[in-house]
Amino acid sequence: LPPTEDWLSRFSHITSLLRDRISIRNPVSAISVAHSFVNSKKTFTGKPKVIVEAFPGPGALSRAFLTLPSSELRRLIILEDHEPYLEYLRPLAQVDPRVRIVPRNGFSWETYSYLLESGDLDVDIAPWENCTFVLASIPTKYSYTPVVHPELHFVTHIPQTILGEQLVAQLFRCIPEKSWLFKHGRIPMSFILADWVWRRISVRPNGIERCKLSVVAEASSHFFPSLPPENLSPFLDHFHPATTAIAAGHHLRPEARRRGSPFLAVNVVPHDEQVIGKGTLDQWDYILRRLFVLKSTPLRKAISSLAPGAEVLLQSLTDKKLPPEQRVDVRLMVKQLTISDWALIVRAFDAWPFAPDDLNIDSYISYERDS
């Protein structure tokens, strides 16, 4: 790679798409991030990983992964379609046989179908309900049996755009449906993403940023920073494009969403047991979208937004004949509801004979922000 001080001149960022593609550029930081993704207590498996890396940029993180020994990395599949970046990625495949360069966009679902057809994704399917395995005589770093897929691991930089947040939302949605790469089992995911997206993922009930994404993420997975956030701060010391001029030029964006705002590294591990049942995601989507429009309204008032006559659901949610854990406090504001509360609401909605048939769910292409 060129010296980090030359990245701005070497890698054009005149289009909005490229300006919002944040890439780690500090090689020392990249190595720390790579090892924190693969060797955390909840992602370490003791077997060589097959890592699918999307949006790598020029490849500082890719090179960091290649510092891992063959006992920890079997294959690195790099997804990148920007030619100036490919110029610095293709040589990796020439010097390390573990590298596969796929000149396709990591945002496109067709790219992942191509991986399956190409044979590069040659990993076994690890049954979701029995994804533990024995490491035999391999010495382990941790005194527990791993529960994630023993090989497959997805890694990506998240573009600092609404499309980037859409990508995150789509990935979390795939977990309960066991679709996309999750057809292979409980694969861990690792993101380098903006702090404002992380806050929307990780905010707890009653937080001002609580939203549909927060609920689906919490219901489907466990997530945590792989490194202390301060290890990747300040932004200008670690990431590209590193210029305050570009960040300042986006004064129309909220301050937290401007380039130069904090980024961090996180790991995501799917839950063994999914609260969102397979095939019920449409109902969850519909209910979450409708109710979060009224996020500061008590549920007893907001529930009518689900459909005409939906107030009748309050009876089944508050029935004193039910044990306390099967009732919902309908005085709570929508943003205060827990995952258990949401599951009970979905259950009541599903049992309601007059629930609407057409739930008008957003497609993956058209993204409606929940506010």
C-alpha positions in Angstrom: 0.0 0.0 0.0 1.1 3.6 -0.5 2.2 5.6 2.6 -0.9 6.5 4.6 -0.2 10.2 4.0 -0.6 9.6 0.3 -4.0 7.9 0.4 -6.0 11.1 -0.2 -4.2 11.8 -3.4 -4.0 8.2 -4.5 -7.5 7.1 -3.9 -10.1 9.4 -5.5 -13.0 10.3 -3.3 -14.7 12.8 -5.5 -18.0 10.9 -5.7 -20.3 10.7 -2.7 -20.2 6.9 -2.8 -16.5 6.8 -2.3 -16.4 9.6 0.2 -18.7 7.6 2.4 -16.6 4.4 2.1 -14.6 4.6 5.3 -11.6 2.3 5.4 -9.1 1.6 8.1 -5.7 2.8 7.0 -3.4 2.6 10.1 -1.6 -0.8 9.7 -1.1 -1.3 13.4 -4.7 -0.6 14.2 -5.8 -2.9 11.3 -3.8 -5.8 12.9 -5.4 -5.2 16.3 -8.9 -5.2 14.7 -8.3 -8.3 12.7 -7.1 -10.3 15.7 -10.0 -8.9 17.8 -12.5 -10.2 15.2 -11.1 -13.7 14.9 -9.7 -14.3 18.4 -12.3 -12.9 20.8 -13.7 -15.3 23.4 -17.0 -15.6 21.5 -15.6 -15.9 17.9 -12.5 -18.0 18.4 -13.0 -21.6 17.2 -9.6 -23.2 17.1 -10.1 -24.1 13.4 -8.8 -22.3 10.3 -11.4 -19.6 9.3 -12.9 -18.9 5.9 -13.4 -15.1 6.0 -15.6 -13.3 3.6 -14.6 -9.6 3.6 -16.8 -7.0 2.0 -16.0 -3.3 1.3 -12.2 -3.8 2.2 -11.1 -0.5 0.5 -7.4 -0.6 -0.5 -6.9 -3.6 1.9 -5.2 -2.6 5.1 -7.5 -4.9 7.0 -7.1 -7.6 4.4 -3.4 -7.5 4.9 -3.8 -7.7 8.6 -5.9 -10.9 8.2 -3.0 -12.4 6.3 -0.7 -12.0 9.3 -2.8 -14.8 10.8 -1.2 -18.2 10.5 -2.7 -20.9 8.4 -3.9 -22.6 11.5 -6.3 -19.6 12.0 -7.0 -18.5 8.4 -7.7 -21.0 5.6 -9.1 -18.6 3.0 -9.8 -14.9 2.7 -12.5 -14.0 0.1 -12.4 -10.3 -0.7 -15.4 -8.6 -2.3 -14.5 -5.3 -4.0 -15.6 -3.8 -7.3 -13.8 -0.4 -7.3 -10.9 -0.7 -9.7 -8.4 1.7 -7.9 -8.8 -0.5 -4.8 -8.5 -3.7 -6.8 -5.2 -2.5 -8.0 -3.9 -2.9 -4.5 -5.9 -6.0 -3.7 -5.1 -8.3 -6.7 -1.4 -8.6 -5.7 -2.4 -10.2 -2.5 -3.7 -13.2 -4.4 -0.3 -13.5 -6.2 1.7 -13.7 -3.0 -0.7 -15.7 -0.7 -2.7 -18.7 -2.1 -5.3 -18.2 0.7 -6.7 -15.1 -1.0 -9.6 -15.0 -3.5 -10.4 -11.7 -5.1 -14.0 -11.4 -6.2 -14.6 -8.1 -8.2 -18.2 -7.8 -7.1 -20.2 -5.5 -4.9 -20.6 -6.7 -1.3 -24.0 -4.9 -1.2 -25.5 -7.2 -3.8 -27.2 -10.4 -2.8 -26.2 -11.9 -6.2 -22.6 -11.7 -5.1 -23.2 -14.2 -2.4 -25.0 -16.5 -4.8 -21.9 -16.3 -7.0 -19.7 -17.4 -4.1 -21.7 -20.5 -3.7 -21.7 -21.3 -7.4 -17.9 -20.6 -7.7 -17.0 -23.2 -5.1 -14.9 -20.7 -3.1 -17.3 -21.0 -0.2 -16.5 -24.6 0.5 -17.6 -24.9 4.1 -19.7 -27.5 5.8 -23.2 -26.7 7.0 -23.2 -26.7 10.8 -26.7 -27.4 12.1 -28.0 -24.3 14.0 -29.3 -26.3 16.9 -26.1 -28.3 17.3 -23.4 -25.9 16.3 -21.0 -26.9 19.1 -18.0 -29.0 18.3 -15.1 -30.6 20.0 -11.6 -29.3 19.3 -10.1 -32.7 20.0 -6.4 -32.4 20.8 -6.1 -28.8 19.6 -5.2 -26.6 22.6 -7.8 -23.9 23.2 -7.4 -20.3 24.4 -10.6 -20.4 26.3 -12.2 -22.9 28.6 -15.5 -23.3 26.8 -16.9 -25.0 23.8 -17.4 -22.6 20.9 -20.9 -22.3 19.5 -20.4 -20.3 16.3 -19.7 -21.9 12.9 -16.3 -23.4 13.2 -15.0 -21.9 9.9 -17.2 -19.3 8.2 -16.9 -15.6 9.3 -18.3 -12.5 7.6 -16.4 -9.1 8.0 -17.2 -5.7 6.5 -16.6 -2.0 6.7 -20.1 -0.4 6.8 -20.4 2.6 4.5 -21.3 5.8 6.4 -24.6 6.2 4.6 -28.3 5.3 5.0 -27.5 2.4 2.6 -24.9 1.3 5.1 -27.4 1.2 7.8 -29.8 -0.6 5.5 -27.1 -3.3 4.9 -26.7 -3.7 8.7 -30.5 -4.1 9.1 -30.7 -6.6 6.3 -27.9 -8.7 7.8 -29.6 -8.8 11.2 -32.9 -9.8 9.4 -31.2 -12.8 7.9 -30.4 -14.3 11.2 -33.9 -15.4 12.4 -34.7 -16.5 8.8 -31.4 -18.5 8.6 -31.0 -17.2 5.1 -28.0 -15.7 3.2 -24.8 -17.1 4.7 -26.7 -18.2 7.8 -27.8 -21.2 5.8 -24.4 -22.6 6.8 -25.1 -22.1 10.5 -24.5 -19.6 13.3 -21.8 -17.6 11.6 -20.2 -14.7 13.4 -20.1 -11.2 11.8 -17.7 -8.4 12.4 -18.2 -4.8 11.5 -16.2 -1.6 11.3 -19.0 1.0 11.6 -19.9 4.5 12.6 -20.7 5.1 16.3 -24.1 6.5 15.4 -25.1 3.2 13.7 -23.7 1.2 16.7 -25.9 3.3 19.0 -29.0 2.4 17.0 -28.0 -1.2 17.2 -27.1 -1.4 20.9 -29.5 1.1 22.5 -31.5 -0.5 25.3 -35.3 -0.1 26.0 -36.2 3.5 26.8 -33.2 4.9 25.0 -34.0 7.8 22.8 -32.5 6.1 19.7 -34.4 2.8 20.3 -35.8 1.7 16.9 -36.8 -1.3 14.8 -33.1 -2.1 14.1 -32.4 -2.2 17.9 -35.2 -4.7 18.5 -34.3 -7.0 15.7 -30.6 -6.9 16.6 -31.2 -7.6 20.3 -33.7 -10.4 19.5 -31.4 -12.2 17.1 -27.9 -11.8 18.4 -25.3 -10.9 21.0 -23.1 -8.0 20.0 -20.1 -6.2 21.6 -17.1 -4.0 20.7 -14.2 -6.2 19.8 -11.8 -3.5 20.9 -12.3 -0.6 23.4 -13.7 2.2 21.2 -11.0 4.6 22.3 -8.4 2.3 20.6 -9.7 3.6 17.2 -10.0 7.2 18.2 -9.4 9.9 17.0 -10.7 9.1 13.6 -8.0 10.9 11.7 -5.3 8.6 13.2 -6.9 5.4 11.9 -9.2 5.9 9.0 -9.4 7.0 5.4 -10.4 9.6 4.1 -8.5 11.4 6.8 -9.3 15.1 6.3 -11.2 17.5 8.4 -12.0 19.5 5.2 -14.2 16.7 3.9 -15.9 16.1 7.2 -16.6 19.8 7.6 -18.1 20.0 4.1 -21.0 17.9 5.2 -22.5 20.4 7.5 -26.0 19.5 6.4 -25.7 16.1 8.0 -26.3 15.7 11.8 -22.9 16.1 13.5 -22.7 12.4 14.5 -23.1 11.3 10.9 -20.4 13.5 9.3 -17.1 11.9 8.1 -14.6 12.2 10.9 -17.1 11.1 13.5 -16.1 8.1 15.6 -15.9 4.6 14.2 -15.5 1.3 16.1 -15.1 -2.4 15.6 -17.8 -4.8 16.8 -18.5 -8.6 16.8 -22.0 -10.1 16.3 -22.8 -13.6 17.4 -26.3 -15.0 16.6 -28.4 -16.4 19.5 -28.8 -20.2 19.7 -32.5 -19.8 20.2 -34.2 -17.2 18.1 -37.1 -15.1 19.6 -38.2 -14.2 16.1 -39.5 -17.5 14.7 -38.7 -18.5 11.2 -41.4 -17.2 8.9 -42.7 -14.5 11.3 -40.3 -11.7 10.3 -43.1 -10.0 8.2 -45.2 -9.7 11.3 -42.4 -8.4 13.4 -41.5 -5.9 10.6 -45.1 -4.7 10.3 -45.7 -4.3 14.1 -42.3 -2.7 14.8 -42.7 -0.2 11.9 -46.2 0.8 12.9 -45.6 1.2 16.6 -42.2 2.9 16.4 -43.8 5.8 14.6 -45.4 6.4 18.0 -42.3 5.5 20.0 -43.0 7.9 22.9 -46.7 6.9 23.2 -48.0 4.4 25.7 -48.7 1.0 24.1 -52.4 1.2 25.2 -52.8 4.2 22.9 -50.3 3.3 20.1 -51.7 -0.2 19.5 -54.6 1.2 17.5 -52.1 2.1 14.8 -51.7 -1.6 13.9 -55.2 -1.9 12.3 -58.8 -0.9 12.9 -60.0 -2.6 16.0 -56.5 -3.5 17.2 -57.4 -2.2 20.7 -58.9 -5.6 21.3 -55.4 -7.0 21.6 -55.0 -5.2 24.9 -57.3 -7.8 26.5 -55.0 -10.7 25.7 -51.9 -8.7 26.6 -53.2 -7.8 30.1 -55.4 -10.8 30.9 -54.9 -11.4 34.7 -55.5 -15.1 34.2 -52.1 -15.3 32.5 -48.9 -15.6 34.6 -47.0 -12.2 34.9 -44.4 -13.2 32.4 -47.0 -13.6 29.7 -48.5 -10.1 30.3 -47.4 -6.7 29.0 -47.5 -3.5 30.9 -49.5 -1.5 28.3 -48.7 1.8 30.2 -45.1 1.5 28.9 -44.1 3.7 26.0 -43.3 1.9 22.8 -39.6 2.6 23.2 -39.6 1.1 26.7 -40.9 -2.3 25.5 -38.5 -5.3 26.0 -37.9 -8.2 23.6 -40.3 -10.3 25.7 -42.9 -7.6 25.4 -42.5 -7.5 21.6 -42.7 -11.3 21.4 -46.0 -11.3 23.3 -47.4 -8.5 21.1 -46.5 -10.5 17.9 -48.1 -13.6 19.4 -51.4 -11.7 20.2 -51.4 -10.2 16.7 -50.8 -13.6 15.1 -53.8 -15.0 17.0 -56.1 -12.1 16.1 -58.6 -13.3 13.5 -59.0 -9.8 12.1 -55.3 -9.0 11.6 -54.6 -7.5 8.2 -53.5 -10.0 5.5 -51.5 -7.5 3.5 -48.7 -6.3 5.8 -47.1 -4.2 3.1 -43.6 -5.1 4.2 -40.7 -3.0 2.9 -38.6 -4.7 0.3 -34.8 -5.1 0.7 -34.4 -2.5 -2.0 -36.7 0.2 -0.7 -35.8 1.2 2.8 -38.1 3.1 5.1 -36.4 4.6 8.1 -38.1 4.1 11.4 -38.0 7.2 13.4 
